[in-house]
Amino acid sequence: MPLHILIILVVGGIGGIAALTWALGLARPYRFASEDDARAAWLRSWPEDRITNVLLAPDGSAALIGTDHGPGVVFTMGADSSGHRLDGADIHETPGGLRILFHDFATPRLDVALDPEARARWQQALSERP
């Protein structure tokens, strides 16, 4: 097969797969639909924890989790989620919410979009941490 035809087939195939993925809605990022969703995501990362409370971000991209081992945050990453404890994390207020800096090179910084009311609830829960 001539190279120029092969290149057209490969580029067209990749483009077709990307378009089909988008058209079927499989490219949308995952969002927590409820506190139970966030609770289940946390327990996938930390199955031994007993969850005491869950504060869901308004956009469903993250949740503050209170546990018997201290607070943690579970957040969406593409089509999956990741849960991390907040011991040692730096938390800063930003104009749009909170920025969480984990002291783990493998974990990205997390910017959580929170309205003023939700930000106050999160800061209250974080100030009560041990």
N, C-alpha and C positions, 0 to 999 in steps of 0.2 A: 504494500500500500504506500502511495506517495506520502512524504512527510507533511506536506501542506494539508492534505485531507485528514491525516491523523490528528494534526494540531486542531483543526476545526472540530472534529468529533470530540476530542478531549475537552476543549474549552466549552463547546456546546453542552456536553454532558454535565460538567461541573455547574455551569450556569443553570441548566434545567433542574438539577437536584436542589440548588440553592433557592430557586424560584418556587419549587414544589414545597420545600420545607417552610418557606415564608407563607405561601398560600394556605397551607393546612394549619397554620397557627402554631407550628412547633418551634418557632424562633422567639416566641415571647418569653421574657424572663419569669421565673417562678416567683410567686408572691404568696405569703401566708394568708389564707382565707379567714382563719379564726385563731383564737388562742390555743385551741386543741391542736391545730396544725403546727404551731410553733413549739408546743409542748412535745409533740411526737418527734419533731426535728431535733430538739435538744436531747431527748432520750436516745436517739440514734448515736449521738456523739458521747453522751455521758449516761449510760443505762443505770448506773448505781445511784444516781442522784434522786432525792425527793424534792420535787418542785413545790415551792410555797406560793409563788405568784408569777404572773405573766403580764407584761405591759407591751402591747403590740404597737409598732409604729403606724401612723395613719395610712401610709402607702403600702403597708404589708411587707416591706423589704427587710425588716429586722424586728426583733423582740428582745426586751430585757427580761431575763429569767432570774427569779429569785430561787435559790436552792439552799439546802442545809449545809452546803460547802461554800456559800457566798454567791454573789451575783455573777451572772454571765450574760453573754449576748449571743443570739443565734441570728444569722443573716443569710440571705439568699446569694448564691453565686451561680448565675446562669440558670440552669434547670435543677440545681441542687441547693443544699444549704450546708452551713458550717457553724458549729457551736464552739465558743471559746469562753473560758473563765476570765474574769476581769481582775484577778489579783496581779498587781503590778502594772496594770495598764494606765496610761495617761488619758484623761478625759477632759476635753476642752470644749467650751461653748463656741459655736460659730453663728453667723447671722441666720443660717438656715436650719440649725439644729445642734447636733453634737458631733464632735470628731473624737474617735477612739483610736489611740495609738497603742498597739500591742507590742510587747517586748519580745517578739518572736519574728525572726527574719522571714519565715515562711508565711506569715499572715499579713495581708495588706492592711493599710489603715482603713478604718471604716468611718464614712460620713453618713450619719443617720439624719434624714430629713424629718424634722419635728416642728409642728406649729407651737406657739408659745405655751399653750395649755399642756400639750403632751411633753414638751421639754421640761416644764415644771414638775410633772409627775415623775419623769425619769430621774431628774436631779434629786428629788425627794427620796426616791427608792435607792439611789446610789449613795446618798449621804448617810443612809441607815446601815450601810454595809459594815461588816466587822473590820 
